[in-house]
Amino acid sequence: MARLVRRRGFISLILPFLKRDSSSMSSSASKPNSYFERISASNPNSPFDKISASKSNKTFIRIFDASTDDNSSRLYLATSARSQVSEGSPPFNVPDVFQLSKRFSSLIFPKASLITPSLHALPSLHGCSQSGCGNSSKFATSLMALMLAELAFIGTFVKDESCAAERDPHVRDEVFLERMPTRSTLLDELQAACEVDRVVADPEERYNHGKPWNSYHEVKHIPDFVVYPRSTEEVVEIVKICTKHKVPIVPFGGATSLEGHLLSHNGGLTIDMNLMKGVKELHLEDMDVIVEPGIGWMELNEFLKPFGLFFPLDPGPGATIGGMCATRCSGSLAVRYGTMRDNVISMKVVLANGDIVKTASRARKSAAGYDLTRLMIGSEGTLGVITEITLRLQKIPEASVVAMCNFSSIKDAADVAIATMHAGIQVSRVELLDEVQMRAINLANGRHYPEEPTLMFELIGTEAYTSEQTIRLQKIAEEHHASDFVFVKTPEEKEDLWKIRKEALWACATLRPGAEFMVTDVCVPLSKLAESISRSKVLLDASSLPSAMVSHAGDGNFHSVILIDPKNEEEVEEAHRLANEMVQIALSAEGTCTGEHGVGVGKLKYLEQELGSEALLTMGKIKKTLDPNNIMNPGKAIPPQFCC
């Protein structure tokens, strides 16, 4: 389970007791802020006369008094590198902070336990003891970032043009600013719906949910709360609270999505589904299972293995079933078993008004009514929160063979993938890795594979069938100038060989230690794969940035992994150029801007070009009908201008 411990830090009332120099604010701006932060205002009636007021040299942070009913604002704090404490201020020490923090806590939240201070972990900073601090200046400097982060806990949503200008201009968030609750009102209602410890406002927890490690998209804000429900009923109550107050909702699963699906453009609430990870029903005779959204596909397959069954989709390690539904993912086995839309029978979804919708029965097929299951799959949390999924299962194959061969060019490798499909060979996987990816695998694992474009296959069936098909496959490969054709049959050898493909992304880190990944995917009709992937390869090779390519070649889906220094604007711009050119290559081949990663925010700009405005307007009408307040993961999956 994710860490739920709150860091009950210092509250900002201690600022009059801190003597600071110009470095004291340096760390406070290093992380994105919630909607409760960076609100500029001035107020001559500050209750703290120890702070000299000057609009010219201070940033005023307005926090809202939750003890009042009218959302009236009071200026409690002025923070600036240049603000000075008046002469004669008492020396700073930890007991002073504790008492002042208690006073501030009782003033703002007389009934709340959220900000009750606990200082036991902090006096060790810079050698401070419980009785005082020998170096108050350094201690104050180190403490400043923590205290400013805590400010995010005290407040409400405020309409402020300077703040809005810094947010994503494509996100229309005026609706979220019209009527927001005070911080304590929202907290009280959420805690009434869930246990207190499952409503989290810890800044680190919020930051981890608002900035997934593998998303290269810019973070403007982080969620103001993270809530961990345990049941569909709790999700209903949470959603009703958010609808009542028009608070944005972002559902959260395994955090493996790549296109910014989890970003909190408008602050609000992240609903983390990782406590809902049970297997509710297993129907062996029907070969289906009903699960909660927080269970991972790898965990599910461990559960199913003793029964001789498995769920055939295999995206990145860590992906959860709920997130896989939301992004309409696939994986390496899609060439045999299809994508998520082909393997989900039914779902339960909590809509924005709190209604629970069951999208279908448990029958393997149905012609009854609109196909709501397929509507929800790929909706990326913009239409509702998935709380239960019925999945189609498969028998574990009797036998399988894993084969691998190398080529002198990526086009030859792609041609073999296409020829294999045309020959009717029942492969369950066809994976292509370019020579850069193979080099990364060798570096990361101490292997010595040929650093050439490489194809990996898996064939499943009976012993006789897999042996026969392996011979056919080898013949096709050799006709296209393949070399080093090898195949393995033992479980240990197969697992060892497939491991290099599953860990391909992590292996890329060895190409440029310390760099971050910009990962993108496109998909084209199978007949266009060889040309499209060859053009993309030329594009990437001509760039100064290191990059690797991998492909689910059996269904025309390919990916690039570009390594960048995110602080280098030229590199970021170049990486975006490469990703854009890849998308244009795919669209010119009648393909799609994303085969399995989803739209999120990263692919929004391509949808009108790919689908046309009529299709997007239709999607927008569906969105408006099911989510009239636009609180369900706003700004994702559909360009905002089509959601009006």
Secondary structure in CASP SS format (residue, H / E / C, confidence):
PFRMAT SS
TARGET T0000
AUTHOR 0000-0000-0000
METHOD secondary structure of the structure
MODEL  1
M C 1.00
A C 1.00
R C 1.00
L C 1.00
V C 1.00
R C 1.00
R C 1.00
R C 1.00
G C 1.00
F C 1.00
I C 1.00
S H 1.00
L H 1.00
I H 1.00
L H 1.00
P H 1.00
F H 1.00
L C 1.00
K C 1.00
R C 1.00
D C 1.00
S C 1.00
S C 1.00
S C 1.00
M C 1.00
S C 1.00
S C 1.00
S C 1.00
A C 1.00
S C 1.00
K C 1.00
P C 1.00
N E 1.00
S C 1.00
Y C 1.00
F C 1.00
E C 1.00
R C 1.00
I C 1.00
S C 1.00
A C 1.00
S C 1.00
N C 1.00
P C 1.00
N C 1.00
S C 1.00
P C 1.00
F C 1.00
D C 1.00
K C 1.00
I E 1.00
S C 1.00
A C 1.00
S C 1.00
K C 1.00
S C 1.00
N C 1.00
K C 1.00
T E 1.00
F E 1.00
I E 1.00
R E 1.00
I E 1.00
F E 1.00
D C 1.00
A C 1.00
S C 1.00
T C 1.00
D C 1.00
D C 1.00
N C 1.00
S C 1.00
S E 1.00
R E 1.00
L E 1.00
Y E 1.00
L E 1.00
A E 1.00
T E 1.00
S C 1.00
A C 1.00
R C 1.00
S C 1.00
Q C 1.00
V E 1.00
S C 1.00
E C 1.00
G C 1.00
S C 1.00
P C 1.00
P C 1.00
F C 1.00
N C 1.00
V H 1.00
P H 1.00
D H 1.00
V H 1.00
F H 1.00
Q H 1.00
L H 1.00
S H 1.00
K H 1.00
R H 1.00
F H 1.00
S H 1.00
S H 1.00
L H 1.00
I H 1.00
F C 1.00
P C 1.00
K C 1.00
A C 1.00
S C 1.00
L C 1.00
I C 1.00
T C 1.00
P C 1.00
S C 1.00
L C 1.00
H C 1.00
A C 1.00
L C 1.00
P C 1.00
S C 1.00
L H 1.00
H H 1.00
G H 1.00
C C 1.00
S E 1.00
Q C 1.00
S C 1.00
G E 1.00
C C 1.00
G C 1.00
N C 1.00
S H 1.00
S H 1.00
K H 1.00
F H 1.00
A H 1.00
T H 1.00
S H 1.00
L H 1.00
M H 1.00
A H 1.00
L H 1.00
M H 1.00
L H 1.00
A H 1.00
E H 1.00
L H 1.00
A C 1.00
F C 1.00
I C 1.00
G C 1.00
T C 1.00
F C 1.00
V C 1.00
K C 1.00
D C 1.00
E H 1.00
S H 1.00
C H 1.00
A H 1.00
A C 1.00
E C 1.00
R C 1.00
D C 1.00
P C 1.00
H C 1.00
V C 1.00
R C 1.00
D C 1.00
E H 1.00
V H 1.00
F H 1.00
L H 1.00
E C 1.00
R C 1.00
M C 1.00
P C 1.00
T C 1.00
R H 1.00
S H 1.00
T H 1.00
L H 1.00
L H 1.00
D H 1.00
E H 1.00
L H 1.00
Q H 1.00
A H 1.00
A H 1.00
C C 1.00
E C 1.00
V H 1.00
D H 1.00
R H 1.00
V E 1.00
V E 1.00
A C 1.00
D C 1.00
P H 1.00
E H 1.00
E H 1.00
R H 1.00
Y H 1.00
N H 1.00
H H 1.00
G H 1.00
K C 1.00
P C 1.00
W C 1.00
N C 1.00
S C 1.00
Y C 1.00
H C 1.00
E C 1.00
V C 1.00
K C 1.00
H E 1.00
I C 1.00
P C 1.00
D C 1.00
F E 1.00
V E 1.00
V E 1.00
Y C 1.00
P C 1.00
R C 1.00
S C 1.00
T H 1.00
E H 1.00
E H 1.00
V H 1.00
V H 1.00
E H 1.00
I H 1.00
V H 1.00
K H 1.00
I H 1.00
C H 1.00
T H 1.00
K H 1.00
H H 1.00
K C 1.00
V C 1.00
P C 1.00
I E 1.00
V E 1.00
P E 1.00
F E 1.00
G C 1.00
G C 1.00
A C 1.00
T C 1.00
S C 1.00
L C 1.00
E C 1.00
G C 1.00
H C 1.00
L C 1.00
L C 1.00
S C 1.00
H C 1.00
N C 1.00
G C 1.00
G C 1.00
L E 1.00
T E 1.00
I E 1.00
D E 1.00
M C 1.00
N C 1.00
L C 1.00
M C 1.00
K C 1.00
G C 1.00
V E 1.00
K E 1.00
E E 1.00
L E 1.00
H E 1.00
L C 1.00
E C 1.00
D C 1.00
M C 1.00
D E 1.00
V E 1.00
I E 1.00
V E 1.00
E C 1.00
P C 1.00
G C 1.00
I C 1.00
G E 1.00
W H 1.00
M H 1.00
E H 1.00
L H 1.00
N H 1.00
E H 1.00
F H 1.00
L H 1.00
K H 1.00
P H 1.00
F H 1.00
G C 1.00
L E 1.00
F E 1.00
F C 1.00
P C 1.00
L C 1.00
D E 1.00
P C 1.00
G C 1.00
P C 1.00
G C 1.00
A C 1.00
T E 1.00
I H 1.00
G H 1.00
G H 1.00
M H 1.00
C H 1.00
A H 1.00
T H 1.00
R C 1.00
C C 1.00
S C 1.00
G E 1.00
S C 1.00
L C 1.00
A H 1.00
V H 1.00
R H 1.00
Y H 1.00
G C 1.00
T C 1.00
M H 1.00
R H 1.00
D H 1.00
N H 1.00
V E 1.00
I E 1.00
S E 1.00
M E 1.00
K E 1.00
V E 1.00
V E 1.00
L C 1.00
A C 1.00
N C 1.00
G C 1.00
D C 1.00
I E 1.00
V E 1.00
K E 1.00
T C 1.00
A C 1.00
S C 1.00
R C 1.00
A C 1.00
R C 1.00
K C 1.00
S C 1.00
A C 1.00
A C 1.00
G C 1.00
Y C 1.00
D C 1.00
L H 1.00
T H 1.00
R H 1.00
L H 1.00
M H 1.00
I C 1.00
G C 1.00
S C 1.00
E C 1.00
G C 1.00
T C 1.00
L C 1.00
G C 1.00
V E 1.00
I E 1.00
T E 1.00
E E 1.00
I E 1.00
T E 1.00
L E 1.00
R E 1.00
L C 1.00
Q E 1.00
K E 1.00
I C 1.00
P C 1.00
E C 1.00
A E 1.00
S E 1.00
V E 1.00
V E 1.00
A E 1.00
M E 1.00
C E 1.00
N E 1.00
F C 1.00
S C 1.00
S C 1.00
I H 1.00
K H 1.00
D H 1.00
A H 1.00
A H 1.00
D H 1.00
V H 1.00
A H 1.00
I H 1.00
A H 1.00
T H 1.00
M H 1.00
H H 1.00
A C 1.00
G C 1.00
I C 1.00
Q C 1.00
V E 1.00
S E 1.00
R E 1.00
V E 1.00
E E 1.00
L E 1.00
L E 1.00
D C 1.00
E H 1.00
V H 1.00
Q H 1.00
M H 1.00
R H 1.00
A H 1.00
I H 1.00
N H 1.00
L H 1.00
A H 1.00
N H 1.00
G C 1.00
R C 1.00
H C 1.00
Y C 1.00
P C 1.00
E C 1.00
E C 1.00
P C 1.00
T E 1.00
L E 1.00
M E 1.00
F E 1.00
E E 1.00
L E 1.00
I E 1.00
G E 1.00
T C 1.00
E H 1.00
A H 1.00
Y H 1.00
T H 1.00
S H 1.00
E H 1.00
Q H 1.00
T H 1.00
I H 1.00
R H 1.00
L H 1.00
Q H 1.00
K H 1.00
I H 1.00
A H 1.00
E H 1.00
E H 1.00
H C 1.00
H C 1.00
A C 1.00
S E 1.00
D E 1.00
F E 1.00
V E 1.00
F E 1.00
V E 1.00
K C 1.00
T C 1.00
P H 1.00
E H 1.00
E H 1.00
K H 1.00
E H 1.00
D H 1.00
L H 1.00
W H 1.00
K H 1.00
I H 1.00
R H 1.00
K H 1.00
E C 1.00
A H 1.00
L H 1.00
W H 1.00
A H 1.00
C H 1.00
A H 1.00
T H 1.00
L H 1.00
R C 1.00
P C 1.00
G C 1.00
A C 1.00
E E 1.00
F E 1.00
M E 1.00
V E 1.00
T E 1.00
D E 1.00
V E 1.00
C E 1.00
V C 1.00
P C 1.00
L H 1.00
S H 1.00
K H 1.00
L H 1.00
A H 1.00
E H 1.00
S H 1.00
I H 1.00
S H 1.00
R H 1.00
S H 1.00
K H 1.00
V H 1.00
L H 1.00
L H 1.00
D H 1.00
A C 1.00
S C 1.00
S C 1.00
L C 1.00
P C 1.00
S E 1.00
A E 1.00
M E 1.00
V E 1.00
S E 1.00
H E 1.00
A H 1.00
G H 1.00
D H 1.00
G C 1.00
N E 1.00
F E 1.00
H E 1.00
S E 1.00
V E 1.00
I E 1.00
L E 1.00
I E 1.00
D C 1.00
P C 1.00
K C 1.00
N C 1.00
E H 1.00
E H 1.00
E H 1.00
V H 1.00
E H 1.00
E H 1.00
A H 1.00
H H 1.00
R H 1.00
L H 1.00
A H 1.00
N H 1.00
E H 1.00
M H 1.00
V H 1.00
Q H 1.00
I H 1.00
A H 1.00
L H 1.00
S H 1.00
A C 1.00
E C 1.00
G C 1.00
T E 1.00
C C 1.00
T C 1.00
G C 1.00
E C 1.00
H C 1.00
G C 1.00
V C 1.00
G C 1.00
V C 1.00
G C 1.00
K C 1.00
L H 1.00
K H 1.00
Y H 1.00
L H 1.00
E H 1.00
Q H 1.00
E H 1.00
L H 1.00
G C 1.00
S H 1.00
E H 1.00
A H 1.00
L H 1.00
L H 1.00
T H 1.00
M H 1.00
G H 1.00
K H 1.00
I H 1.00
K H 1.00
K H 1.00
T H 1.00
L H 1.00
D C 1.00
P C 1.00
N C 1.00
N C 1.00
I C 1.00
M E 1.00
N C 1.00
P C 1.00
G C 1.00
K C 1.00
A C 1.00
I C 1.00
P C 1.00
P H 1.00
Q H 1.00
F H 1.00
C C 1.00
C C 1.00
END
